[in-house]
Amino acid sequence: MTVFYSVVAGVIAGCLLAGTIFVINMSRPIVRRALDGSDIQSKRIRPARDIAILNETGSQRAVLQLEGVLFFGNADDLSARIKELVWKADMVTLDMRGVSDIDVSGANVLANTIAKSRAQKKDLLFCGVPSAHIDIIRSIVRKVVKSDEPIKDDLDSALEWMEERSLLMHASGRHQSDVLELAEIDFLAGIAPCDLEPLQAILTRREFASGATICREGDDGDCMWLLAKGGVSVRIVLPDGRGDRRVASLARGTTIGEMALVESARRSATIVVDEDVVCYELSRSGFDLLLNKYPAIATRILGNLSRELARRLRRTTQDLRNLS
């Protein structure tokens, strides 16, 4: 407009275009996607019984993925959406990765929503908060909760936190902090009690404190571990010296290092203890002894391993589908 007509016409056209873009951006709904615990779960690998509990209680965990600017025009709508969710859900996570700005009125509405959720004994979490807005979110959270616990680094951390709470509330029998017996570990499912006795003699009980490293990427895969208590993180080294990244975690009732043991390969990741761990170690010599002296037990274990790998593959496929 400036080139073909005049500077004034160009300025007017620019103002009109800027106003149009502003109205379009402001009119977009703040909630891009709504999910519950049946639609999306954390990357934490869990035993089948825990997964069954999480599937049954999926509606009690909700995720709202936000996008755009949180301001006076849509903050009330978001508050109403959260209020509707907390009638049936115990926990709601706001995934804020797509939030480009938060104004004062939007922040005030969030603070009121946190207070109302707490009054109803419901948890409201925040994850993926952009660095430009983290101080705002911390400020409004600390006014009500007096800590940063409701703020999680990413969606997976928030999902994992909600799942642990669900298991704590709904898991029957043993408490999550109790040490599992061998018969309660999925890897040994279907093995007769009498066959567990020779297996017990082959396994070595080990304990690792929080923060310890069980194995490192590149180590020889000379043993595997059956988690009876606690949890661990799986970390891989990033290229070009950019440190490492947490790619998954494992809960009690699962196994560590089984593929490296079966393949006689190097470790593909580093395993770090998140919570004090009690586990049972199966060495390569012990595994060979099972194959040669107790083939029935070894066959059952390999069958369980195949089933677990298939379950993890389906889980990965579902995670990829959720990203689309």
N, C-alpha and C positions, 0 to 999 in steps of 0.2 A: 504494500500500500504506500509506503514511504517513497519507493522508487518510481512507481507509476503515477501516483497522485500527488500527495504532499506529506510533510512531516506530521501535520495535525491529524490527517486521515490515518496515518500509520500508528500514531499514539492511541487514537480511538479504537482502531482494530485490535491493537495489542491489549488494551484494557478489557475489551469485550471478550477476547479469547482467553485471557487470564481469568476473568470472572466465570466464564463457562467451564473451564477446567476445574476451578475451585468448587463450583456447584456440583459438578459431576463427582469429584472426589469426596465431597462432604455427604453426598446423597447415597454413597455405597453403604450397604449394611456392614456394621463392624464385625459381625460374626460370619466368618467365611465358611466354617464347617463345624458341625457338632457331632461328637462321637461319645460312645460309652465304653465301658470295660469289655463288652462283648465284641466291639469293633476293633479295638486296639489294645495291645498289651506291651509291657516293657520287654526288653531283650534279655531279661534275666531268665536263665534256664532253670526250670523247676521240675520236681517230680510230678507224676501224673495226678496224684491225689490233690496236690495244691492247685494244679491247673483246673481240675474239675470244680474246686471251690470257687476259683476266680471266674470261671465261666458262669456258674450259677449266680454269682453276686455282681455280674458285670454292670447291671443297671444302677448299682450304688456308687459307681465311679464314672464321672463325666469329664469330658474335655471340650472346651470351646476354643477353636483356633481363630484368633482375631486378625484383622487386616485393615489397614488404613489409619485414619486419624480418630483418636478417641476424644470427643469434644461434647459440648452441651447438647448438640443435636442428636447424638446417638447414645450417650452415656446412660440415659434413663432407660432406653430400650435394652441395653446390655444388662442393667440392674434387674429389669423385669425378667429377662431370660434366665439369669442366675437364680432369681427367686423361684421361678417355676421349676428349675432343676432340683433345687435343694429340698423340695417337697418329697422327692423320691430318692435322691442321691445323698450319700453321706459325705462325699468329697467331690469338689469341682476344681479342675485345673484350667487356668487361662493361659493358653499358649500365645505369647505376645511377640513371636518372631516377626510377624508381619505388620506390627504397629509402627507407624512412621512418626507419630507425634501424640502427645497427651497434653491437653490444656488444663487450666485450674479447675474448671467445672467437672471435667472428666475425672480428675484425681479425687475431688471431693466425693463424687458419686461412688468411686471405688472404695474409699475409706468407709463410707456409710454401709456399703454392701458387705465389707469384711466384718464390721461390727454386728450387723444383723445375722450373718452366717454364724459367727461365734456364739451369739445369743441362742441360736437354735442348735448349738453343739455340732455344727457342720464345719468342715474344713474347706477353705478357699485357698488354692495355691496359685503361684505365678511362676512361669518358666520361660526361658528363652527371651528374657527382657533385654532389649538392645541397650548397649552401654550408655547411649545418650539419655536414656530414661530410667536407668537403674536407681539413681538417687531419689527420683520421685517415688518410685514403687517402695523403696526401702523406707522412706519417710512415712508414707501412709500405713505401711504394714506395722512399723514399730510403734505407731501411735496406739494401735489396738492390741497387737500380739506381744509387744515388748521384746521381740527377737526377729531374726531373719529366717527362721525355720520354714515359713511358708514360701520362701523364694528358692527355686531350684534352678540349677544351671541350664538344664535342657529338658525336653519333654520326656525322654527316657527316664531321667532321674525322678521326675514327678510321678510318672506311671509306677515306677518301682516303689516309691514311698507309699502311694495309695494302695498298691497290692499288698504290701507288708501289713498295713493297717487292716485291710479286709481279712487277711489270713489270721491276724491276731484276734479279730472279733468273731470270726466264724469257724475257724479250724477247731474240730473236736478232738478229744484225746490228748496227745502230747502237746506241750507248749513248744513254741518255735525255738526256744532256747535249750530244749532238752536234747540229749544225745540219742540219735536213732540207733536201733538195733540193726544188725546186718539184714535181717528178714524184711525190714522196712525200707530198704534202699531199692529203687526200681531196677538197678543193674542186676540184682540177684533175685528178681521176681520169679516165682515158679519153682525155685529150688527147694527140695524137701528139707525139713528141719534136720534130718539125719545127715544130709549132705553138706549142711552148713558147718558141721563140726570139723571135717578135714580142711574146709576152706578157711575157717577161723585160724587154724594152725599155720596156714600159708601166709595170711595177711599180717601186717605189722601195724599196730595202732600208733598214730603220730598226732602231735599237737603243734599248732602254729599260732603265734600271737598276732593280733591285729597289726597290719603294716608290714609283716614279714613277706618275703618272696618265696613261693613254693618252688617255682622253676622259672627259667629265663628263656626267651626266644633264642633258638639256636642250640640249646642244650640237647644232649643225647636223650632220646625217649626211652629210658631204661626202666620206667615204672609208671604206674597210674595210681590215682587216689579216689576213694569213695568217700564223699563228704557226709559225715554223720552229724555235724553241727557247724553252724556259722555259714559264711558266704565269702566268695572271692570275686575279683574282677579279672577280666581277660584284657590285656593291653598289648598293642602292637607298636613297633617302632615305625615312625613316619620317615619317609625318604628325605634326603638332603639335610639331615641333622635337625629336623624340626620337632624333636622330642618324641613322645609317644601319645597314644590315644586309647581310651577305654572303649572297647567295641562290644562288650557283653559282660554279664555277670552270671554266677551260678549259685544256687541256693543249696541247702542241705538236702540230701536224698538224691543228688546227682553225682556225676563223675568228672574227673579232670585227667587229661592226658591219655585217654584211651586210644585215640587214633595213632598217636606217635608210637605207643607201645605195640599195637597190632601191626603197624607198617614198618616198625624198626627204623623210624625216621627221626629227624631233628624236630625239636619243639617249634611250632609255628607262632607261638605267642608267649608272653610272660604272664604268670599267674600271681596276683598280689592279694593278700588276705585283707578283707574288709572288716570282718568280725572274727573274734577268736575261733579258730577252727579245730575240730577233732575229726580225724579221718582215718581210713584204713588204706595202707599202701600195699599194692600188688606189684612185685618186682617182675622183671622179665623172666628170671629163673623160676619164680613162682607160677607165672603164666604158662611157661613151658611144662612145668610139672603137672598143671591142670590138664593140659592137652594130652600128655602122655599117660598119666596115671588115673585121671578122673575125666575121661572123655565125655561122659553124660553131663557133668557139671559145665565143662567147657562149651559144649554144644548149646546148652541153655543160655549161658552168658553171651555167646556170640549172637544167638537169636535175639536176646534182649537188646544187645548193642545195635543190631540192624533195625529193630523197631524204633529205638531212640533216634537214630540218625534220620530215619524217614520222618519222624515227628518234627525234628528240628528243620528239615528241608521244607516241610509244609509251613512251618512257622515263618521261615525266611520268605517263602512265596507270598504269604499273607502280609508281611511287612512291606514287601515291594508293591503289593497291590494298594496298600494304604498310602504309599507315597505318590501314587498316580493321581 
